[in-house]
Amino acid sequence: MFQKIIKRGGRRSSGKAPDDGAGVIPQVVTVNHASRAAAPAAEPPAPPPPPPLEALPLFRDVAACDRPALFVRKLQACHAGLGDAAETERKRATLAELVEFVQAGTGRMTDAAQEALVGMVAAFAFRCLPPAAHESGGDNGDPEEEEPYLDPSWPLLQLVYDLLLRYVVSSETDTKVAKRYIDHAFVLRLLDLFDSEDPREREYLKTILHRIYGKFMVYRPFIRKAISNIFYRFVYETERHSGIGELLEILGSIINGFALPMKEEHKLFLARALMPLHRPRWLSLYHQQLTYCVTQFVEKDGKLAEGVIRGLLRCWPLTNCQKEVLFLGELEEVLEVTQPAEFQKCMVPLFRQIARCLNSSHFQVAERALFLWNSDHIVGLIAQNRAAILPIIFGALERNIRCHWNQTVNGLTGNIRKMFLDMDAELFEECQRRYADAEAKTDALREQRELTWKKLEAAAAAESTTGGMVCVS
């Protein structure tokens, strides 16, 4: 899931970071969401033009002892905003030289150099994001159809992010010193930028945050708590955020590294932060990453399977067929790693929902539910518990055979019906007999209701003719 951890050089981390490390979870973590600023009421006065970039020598043209001071001067010179095309090009060349200098690993940075580097990154990256498409054009737009926004300042911003990345991953960077500059406030503002609509920026942010999580072990509980807060605001307030998928990709790698036995904190994160992410309307934008995270939890601790399955049933969409297809796909992946003991605890409500999906008039939902029987592991779980499962879904299978409009659904249903017949002919015949009796009772009740209505209609007609009261027995 977590692809291209390092762009443009470097090696990918193992993905199995050790669990937590030191650190105390702060009582309150507040994520700053001010980067998505509202449109101003009036046009602010135009800022003064930035001063021209100071002409500084190249690193190779000065003595090694003078390079740290030159490094700081070049960083300070890059603080100025964008100028004309020539000025922007000079700044781009300076930033590229700084990236190359850090990547070369010429020795441990001085405190002044680290402070200047982080300060320059903050001056460039921590900015007000432009209004999102749904903020300027209404909330009814489909984010899947929106054109991705490409930041015009990206050529410079990419180099700034690249410089920060090289600094974080460098073996010469001492975390005890770096914590003075990459502090909680810096991490929170970095997380705030995940709402950027530029996918290139989110990709870099994902890589940088993952590296910070791996290197600054004391920040790990804090980062997880801050990501939880972003999810809470997304689910319960806005339902629109551009970076949920990237944050889930980071979490997929983090969850993969959780130590066993799993801490109660992590189980609560699954129940309170991840499972509610199934509720928003635009689930499809990040469902693949969410499924990976949930499945990782179940693989780590099989006892979580029951809670995950019941959580999916509580969030099950009632009117959105596309979301139902996604839920069925995730359900299959969870069942693939579910053990028989956990399966038995939730199989009755689970297969009641599957039976409803089998009879869905939307053929993709019915077809996706029938595909569950393509998994050998799931078929094995069903076979072990067929006495409880077949009576629940037998009626749905029969109704599909008789009256479902889609031929593919009819064919798949016939295959599963035959599978149950071969599995346990005696149980199948018993279910068939019970279904026939239930159908007979249903027909009798329907005939009785029709007869009652006819009597009522006749009584009403007689009353209108005679003008008196007529009793209907």
Secondary structure as UniProt FT lines:
FT   TURN            34..35
FT   HELIX           59..61
FT   HELIX           64..66
FT   HELIX           67..77
FT   TURN            78..79
FT   HELIX           85..104
FT   HELIX           111..125
FT   HELIX           133..137
FT   TURN            139..140
FT   TURN            143..145
FT   TURN            152..153
FT   HELIX           154..169
FT   TURN            171..172
FT   HELIX           175..178
FT   TURN            179..181
FT   HELIX           184..192
FT   HELIX           193..195
FT   HELIX           199..215
FT   HELIX           217..219
FT   HELIX           220..233
FT   HELIX           234..238
FT   TURN            242..243
FT   HELIX           244..256
FT   HELIX           264..269
FT   HELIX           270..274
FT   HELIX           275..278
FT   TURN            281..282
FT   HELIX           283..285
FT   HELIX           287..300
FT   HELIX           302..304
FT   HELIX           305..314
FT   HELIX           321..336
FT   HELIX           340..358
FT   HELIX           363..370
FT   HELIX           371..374
FT   HELIX           376..384
FT   HELIX           386..403
FT   HELIX           407..423
FT   HELIX           425..466
//
